[in-house]
Amino acid sequence: MAENSKSVLLPVVAAAVFAGLGRMVLQKLKADRLARENRVAGPVDEKTRQWISEVVRTPRR
């Protein structure tokens, strides 16, 4: 039988993936907080709401 070699690659890749996911979550939380504080998406009046609905429903040519 061959000896079991302890590979370092899998733990390193797993750590990099988890670090990347954690960074993405932190960026999303920070962006959401800034958007909430700056009120980027404010209240939409009825005319604008109808226009958005119309644009979303009509297919592009």
PDB file as gemmi writes it, atoms N, CA and C in Angstrom:
CRYST1    1.000    1.000    1.000  90.00  90.00  90.00 P 1                      
ATOM      1  N   MET A   1       0.835  -1.187   0.000  1.00  0.00           N  
ATOM      2  CA  MET A   1       0.000   0.000   0.000  1.00  0.00           C  
ATOM      3  C   MET A   1       0.873   1.242   0.000  1.00  0.00           C  
ATOM      4  N   ALA A   2       0.389   2.223  -0.673  1.00  0.00           N  
ATOM      5  CA  ALA A   2       1.122   3.489  -0.710  1.00  0.00           C  
ATOM      6  C   ALA A   2       0.845   4.267   0.576  1.00  0.00           C  
ATOM      7  N   GLU A   3       1.820   5.057   0.958  1.00  0.00           N  
ATOM      8  CA  GLU A   3       1.632   5.867   2.160  1.00  0.00           C  
ATOM      9  C   GLU A   3       0.636   6.991   1.880  1.00  0.00           C  
ATOM     10  N   ASN A   4      -0.117   7.367   2.904  1.00  0.00           N  
ATOM     11  CA  ASN A   4      -1.045   8.487   2.755  1.00  0.00           C  
ATOM     12  C   ASN A   4      -0.255   9.785   2.790  1.00  0.00           C  
ATOM     13  N   SER A   5      -0.318  10.525   1.685  1.00  0.00           N  
ATOM     14  CA  SER A   5       0.376  11.815   1.680  1.00  0.00           C  
ATOM     15  C   SER A   5      -0.606  12.887   2.120  1.00  0.00           C  
ATOM     16  N   LYS A   6      -0.155  13.731   2.976  1.00  0.00           N  
ATOM     17  CA  LYS A   6      -1.034  14.791   3.473  1.00  0.00           C  
ATOM     18  C   LYS A   6      -0.885  15.994   2.559  1.00  0.00           C  
ATOM     19  N   SER A   7      -1.899  16.204   1.746  1.00  0.00           N  
ATOM     20  CA  SER A   7      -1.859  17.311   0.800  1.00  0.00           C  
ATOM     21  C   SER A   7      -2.261  18.601   1.498  1.00  0.00           C  
ATOM     22  N   VAL A   8      -1.590  19.659   1.143  1.00  0.00           N  
ATOM     23  CA  VAL A   8      -1.879  20.961   1.717  1.00  0.00           C  
ATOM     24  C   VAL A   8      -2.807  21.739   0.790  1.00  0.00           C  
ATOM     25  N   LEU A   9      -2.960  21.237  -0.432  1.00  0.00           N  
ATOM     26  CA  LEU A   9      -3.709  21.978  -1.442  1.00  0.00           C  
ATOM     27  C   LEU A   9      -5.177  22.145  -1.063  1.00  0.00           C  
ATOM     28  N   LEU A  10      -5.839  21.086  -0.647  1.00  0.00           N  
ATOM     29  CA  LEU A  10      -7.266  21.174  -0.339  1.00  0.00           C  
ATOM     30  C   LEU A  10      -7.577  22.154   0.792  1.00  0.00           C  
ATOM     31  N   PRO A  11      -6.899  22.114   1.917  1.00  0.00           N  
ATOM     32  CA  PRO A  11      -7.181  23.110   2.962  1.00  0.00           C  
ATOM     33  C   PRO A  11      -6.903  24.547   2.518  1.00  0.00           C  
ATOM     34  N   VAL A  12      -5.871  24.739   1.697  1.00  0.00           N  
ATOM     35  CA  VAL A  12      -5.554  26.084   1.219  1.00  0.00           C  
ATOM     36  C   VAL A  12      -6.658  26.593   0.305  1.00  0.00           C  
ATOM     37  N   VAL A  13      -7.124  25.732  -0.600  1.00  0.00           N  
ATOM     38  CA  VAL A  13      -8.204  26.114  -1.512  1.00  0.00           C  
ATOM     39  C   VAL A  13      -9.477  26.382  -0.721  1.00  0.00           C  
ATOM     40  N   ALA A  14      -9.777  25.543   0.245  1.00  0.00           N  
ATOM     41  CA  ALA A  14     -10.979  25.741   1.066  1.00  0.00           C  
ATOM     42  C   ALA A  14     -10.896  27.060   1.839  1.00  0.00           C  
ATOM     43  N   ALA A  15      -9.755  27.368   2.383  1.00  0.00           N  
ATOM     44  CA  ALA A  15      -9.585  28.627   3.113  1.00  0.00           C  
ATOM     45  C   ALA A  15      -9.757  29.822   2.183  1.00  0.00           C  
ATOM     46  N   ALA A  16      -9.232  29.713   0.961  1.00  0.00           N  
ATOM     47  CA  ALA A  16      -9.368  30.811   0.001  1.00  0.00           C  
ATOM     48  C   ALA A  16     -10.826  31.009  -0.395  1.00  0.00           C  
ATOM     49  N   VAL A  17     -11.556  29.917  -0.584  1.00  0.00           N  
ATOM     50  CA  VAL A  17     -12.966  30.014  -0.956  1.00  0.00           C  
ATOM     51  C   VAL A  17     -13.765  30.656   0.171  1.00  0.00           C  
ATOM     52  N   PHE A  18     -13.563  30.215   1.394  1.00  0.00           N  
ATOM     53  CA  PHE A  18     -14.297  30.779   2.527  1.00  0.00           C  
ATOM     54  C   PHE A  18     -13.935  32.245   2.751  1.00  0.00           C  
ATOM     55  N   ALA A  19     -12.659  32.587   2.548  1.00  0.00           N  
ATOM     56  CA  ALA A  19     -12.248  33.987   2.697  1.00  0.00           C  
ATOM     57  C   ALA A  19     -12.922  34.847   1.628  1.00  0.00           C  
ATOM     58  N   GLY A  20     -12.998  34.331   0.406  1.00  0.00           N  
ATOM     59  CA  GLY A  20     -13.648  35.070  -0.670  1.00  0.00           C  
ATOM     60  C   GLY A  20     -15.128  35.263  -0.413  1.00  0.00           C  
ATOM     61  N   LEU A  21     -15.780  34.214   0.061  1.00  0.00           N  
ATOM     62  CA  LEU A  21     -17.211  34.325   0.362  1.00  0.00           C  
ATOM     63  C   LEU A  21     -17.451  35.308   1.507  1.00  0.00           C  
ATOM     64  N   GLY A  22     -16.624  35.245   2.523  1.00  0.00           N  
ATOM     65  CA  GLY A  22     -16.764  36.176   3.642  1.00  0.00           C  
ATOM     66  C   GLY A  22     -16.561  37.614   3.196  1.00  0.00           C  
ATOM     67  N   ARG A  23     -15.599  37.828   2.307  1.00  0.00           N  
ATOM     68  CA  ARG A  23     -15.350  39.177   1.793  1.00  0.00           C  
ATOM     69  C   ARG A  23     -16.546  39.678   0.994  1.00  0.00           C  
ATOM     70  N   MET A  24     -17.140  38.789   0.185  1.00  0.00           N  
ATOM     71  CA  MET A  24     -18.313  39.182  -0.600  1.00  0.00           C  
ATOM     72  C   MET A  24     -19.482  39.555   0.306  1.00  0.00           C  
ATOM     73  N   VAL A  25     -19.678  38.793   1.366  1.00  0.00           N  
ATOM     74  CA  VAL A  25     -20.771  39.081   2.300  1.00  0.00           C  
ATOM     75  C   VAL A  25     -20.542  40.436   2.972  1.00  0.00           C  
ATOM     76  N   LEU A  26     -19.313  40.701   3.396  1.00  0.00           N  
ATOM     77  CA  LEU A  26     -19.014  41.985   4.037  1.00  0.00           C  
ATOM     78  C   LEU A  26     -19.227  43.147   3.074  1.00  0.00           C  
ATOM     79  N   GLN A  27     -18.823  42.986   1.809  1.00  0.00           N  
ATOM     80  CA  GLN A  27     -19.033  44.044   0.820  1.00  0.00           C  
ATOM     81  C   GLN A  27     -20.520  44.290   0.599  1.00  0.00           C  
ATOM     82  N   LYS A  28     -21.302  43.213   0.552  1.00  0.00           N  
ATOM     83  CA  LYS A  28     -22.751  43.346   0.346  1.00  0.00           C  
ATOM     84  C   LYS A  28     -23.386  44.080   1.520  1.00  0.00           C  
ATOM     85  N   LEU A  29     -23.004  43.723   2.744  1.00  0.00           N  
ATOM     86  CA  LEU A  29     -23.551  44.393   3.921  1.00  0.00           C  
ATOM     87  C   LEU A  29     -23.191  45.875   3.926  1.00  0.00           C  
ATOM     88  N   LYS A  30     -21.939  46.178   3.576  1.00  0.00           N  
ATOM     89  CA  LYS A  30     -21.503  47.569   3.550  1.00  0.00           C  
ATOM     90  C   LYS A  30     -22.267  48.358   2.478  1.00  0.00           C  
ATOM     91  N   ALA A  31     -22.459  47.766   1.304  1.00  0.00           N  
ATOM     92  CA  ALA A  31     -23.182  48.438   0.223  1.00  0.00           C  
ATOM     93  C   ALA A  31     -24.641  48.656   0.604  1.00  0.00           C  
ATOM     94  N   ASP A  32     -25.256  47.661   1.240  1.00  0.00           N  
ATOM     95  CA  ASP A  32     -26.652  47.808   1.671  1.00  0.00           C  
ATOM     96  C   ASP A  32     -26.789  48.919   2.707  1.00  0.00           C  
ATOM     97  N   ARG A  33     -25.837  48.996   3.633  1.00  0.00           N  
ATOM     98  CA  ARG A  33     -25.891  50.030   4.662  1.00  0.00           C  
ATOM     99  C   ARG A  33     -25.750  51.417   4.033  1.00  0.00           C  
ATOM    100  N   LEU A  34     -24.823  51.568   3.086  1.00  0.00           N  
ATOM    101  CA  LEU A  34     -24.645  52.854   2.417  1.00  0.00           C  
ATOM    102  C   LEU A  34     -25.882  53.237   1.611  1.00  0.00           C  
ATOM    103  N   ALA A  35     -26.476  52.267   0.927  1.00  0.00           N  
ATOM    104  CA  ALA A  35     -27.668  52.553   0.125  1.00  0.00           C  
ATOM    105  C   ALA A  35     -28.821  52.970   1.036  1.00  0.00           C  
ATOM    106  N   ARG A  36     -28.935  52.331   2.188  1.00  0.00           N  
ATOM    107  CA  ARG A  36     -30.006  52.670   3.120  1.00  0.00           C  
ATOM    108  C   ARG A  36     -29.803  54.070   3.698  1.00  0.00           C  
ATOM    109  N   GLU A  37     -28.553  54.402   4.024  1.00  0.00           N  
ATOM    110  CA  GLU A  37     -28.264  55.718   4.598  1.00  0.00           C  
ATOM    111  C   GLU A  37     -28.443  56.826   3.577  1.00  0.00           C  
ATOM    112  N   ASN A  38     -28.076  56.565   2.323  1.00  0.00           N  
ATOM    113  CA  ASN A  38     -28.146  57.600   1.290  1.00  0.00           C  
ATOM    114  C   ASN A  38     -29.473  57.605   0.546  1.00  0.00           C  
ATOM    115  N   ARG A  39     -30.332  56.656   0.873  1.00  0.00           N  
ATOM    116  CA  ARG A  39     -31.647  56.553   0.234  1.00  0.00           C  
ATOM    117  C   ARG A  39     -31.536  56.606  -1.286  1.00  0.00           C  
ATOM    118  N   VAL A  40     -30.733  55.693  -1.825  1.00  0.00           N  
ATOM    119  CA  VAL A  40     -30.528  55.630  -3.271  1.00  0.00           C  
ATOM    120  C   VAL A  40     -31.842  55.309  -3.964  1.00  0.00           C  
ATOM    121  N   ALA A  41     -32.573  54.345  -3.458  1.00  0.00           N  
ATOM    122  CA  ALA A  41     -33.854  53.969  -4.044  1.00  0.00           C  
ATOM    123  C   ALA A  41     -34.957  54.570  -3.188  1.00  0.00           C  
ATOM    124  N   GLY A  42     -35.441  55.698  -3.595  1.00  0.00           N  
ATOM    125  CA  GLY A  42     -36.479  56.379  -2.837  1.00  0.00           C  
ATOM    126  C   GLY A  42     -37.865  55.927  -3.266  1.00  0.00           C  
ATOM    127  N   PRO A  43     -38.893  56.545  -2.715  1.00  0.00           N  
ATOM    128  CA  PRO A  43     -40.255  56.197  -3.107  1.00  0.00           C  
ATOM    129  C   PRO A  43     -40.515  56.556  -4.564  1.00  0.00           C  
ATOM    130  N   VAL A  44     -41.280  55.704  -5.248  1.00  0.00           N  
ATOM    131  CA  VAL A  44     -41.556  55.883  -6.668  1.00  0.00           C  
ATOM    132  C   VAL A  44     -43.020  56.271  -6.821  1.00  0.00           C  
ATOM    133  N   ASP A  45     -43.279  57.333  -7.601  1.00  0.00           N  
ATOM    134  CA  ASP A  45     -44.669  57.734  -7.807  1.00  0.00           C  
ATOM    135  C   ASP A  45     -45.364  56.778  -8.790  1.00  0.00           C  
ATOM    136  N   GLU A  46     -46.666  56.906  -8.909  1.00  0.00           N  
ATOM    137  CA  GLU A  46     -47.464  55.955  -9.698  1.00  0.00           C  
ATOM    138  C   GLU A  46     -47.102  56.000 -11.177  1.00  0.00           C  
ATOM    139  N   LYS A  47     -46.858  57.178 -11.729  1.00  0.00           N  
ATOM    140  CA  LYS A  47     -46.531  57.301 -13.151  1.00  0.00           C  
ATOM    141  C   LYS A  47     -45.223  56.567 -13.461  1.00  0.00           C  
ATOM    142  N   THR A  48     -44.217  56.770 -12.621  1.00  0.00           N  
ATOM    143  CA  THR A  48     -42.937  56.095 -12.815  1.00  0.00           C  
ATOM    144  C   THR A  48     -43.084  54.591 -12.649  1.00  0.00           C  
ATOM    145  N   ARG A  49     -43.889  54.170 -11.694  1.00  0.00           N  
ATOM    146  CA  ARG A  49     -44.117  52.743 -11.468  1.00  0.00           C  
ATOM    147  C   ARG A  49     -44.756  52.100 -12.696  1.00  0.00           C  
ATOM    148  N   GLN A  50     -45.736  52.789 -13.304  1.00  0.00           N  
ATOM    149  CA  GLN A  50     -46.381  52.259 -14.511  1.00  0.00           C  
ATOM    150  C   GLN A  50     -45.395  52.204 -15.676  1.00  0.00           C  
ATOM    151  N   TRP A  51     -44.553  53.224 -15.808  1.00  0.00           N  
ATOM    152  CA  TRP A  51     -43.581  53.252 -16.896  1.00  0.00           C  
ATOM    153  C   TRP A  51     -42.593  52.097 -16.748  1.00  0.00           C  
ATOM    154  N   ILE A  52     -42.108  51.857 -15.535  1.00  0.00           N  
ATOM    155  CA  ILE A  52     -41.171  50.753 -15.286  1.00  0.00           C  
ATOM    156  C   ILE A  52     -41.846  49.426 -15.608  1.00  0.00           C  
ATOM    157  N   SER A  53     -43.082  49.271 -15.185  1.00  0.00           N  
ATOM    158  CA  SER A  53     -43.813  48.041 -15.451  1.00  0.00           C  
ATOM    159  C   SER A  53     -43.975  47.821 -16.955  1.00  0.00           C  
ATOM    160  N   GLU A  54     -44.276  48.893 -17.680  1.00  0.00           N  
ATOM    161  CA  GLU A  54     -44.436  48.802 -19.133  1.00  0.00           C  
ATOM    162  C   GLU A  54     -43.120  48.408 -19.805  1.00  0.00           C  
ATOM    163  N   VAL A  55     -42.037  49.027 -19.390  1.00  0.00           N  
ATOM    164  CA  VAL A  55     -40.728  48.745 -19.988  1.00  0.00           C  
ATOM    165  C   VAL A  55     -40.308  47.306 -19.709  1.00  0.00           C  
ATOM    166  N   VAL A  56     -40.594  46.836 -18.510  1.00  0.00           N  
ATOM    167  CA  VAL A  56     -40.180  45.471 -18.144  1.00  0.00           C  
ATOM    168  C   VAL A  56     -40.997  44.442 -18.938  1.00  0.00           C  
ATOM    169  N   ARG A  57     -42.259  44.732 -19.174  1.00  0.00           N  
ATOM    170  CA  ARG A  57     -43.120  43.762 -19.878  1.00  0.00           C  
ATOM    171  C   ARG A  57     -42.889  43.716 -21.367  1.00  0.00           C  
ATOM    172  N   THR A  58     -42.484  44.841 -21.990  1.00  0.00           N  
ATOM    173  CA  THR A  58     -42.340  44.856 -23.449  1.00  0.00           C  
ATOM    174  C   THR A  58     -40.987  44.268 -23.854  1.00  0.00           C  
ATOM    175  N   PRO A  59     -41.005  43.313 -24.774  1.00  0.00           N  
ATOM    176  CA  PRO A  59     -39.737  42.729 -25.222  1.00  0.00           C  
ATOM    177  C   PRO A  59     -38.959  43.710 -26.105  1.00  0.00           C  
ATOM    178  N   ARG A  60     -37.634  43.591 -26.053  1.00  0.00           N  
ATOM    179  CA  ARG A  60     -36.789  44.456 -26.897  1.00  0.00           C  
ATOM    180  C   ARG A  60     -36.805  43.938 -28.317  1.00  0.00           C  
ATOM    181  N   ARG A  61     -36.579  44.853 -29.274  1.00  0.00           N  
ATOM    182  CA  ARG A  61     -36.540  44.450 -30.682  1.00  0.00           C  
ATOM    183  C   ARG A  61     -35.124  44.246 -31.141  1.00  0.00           C  
TER     184      ARG A  61                                                      
END                                                                             
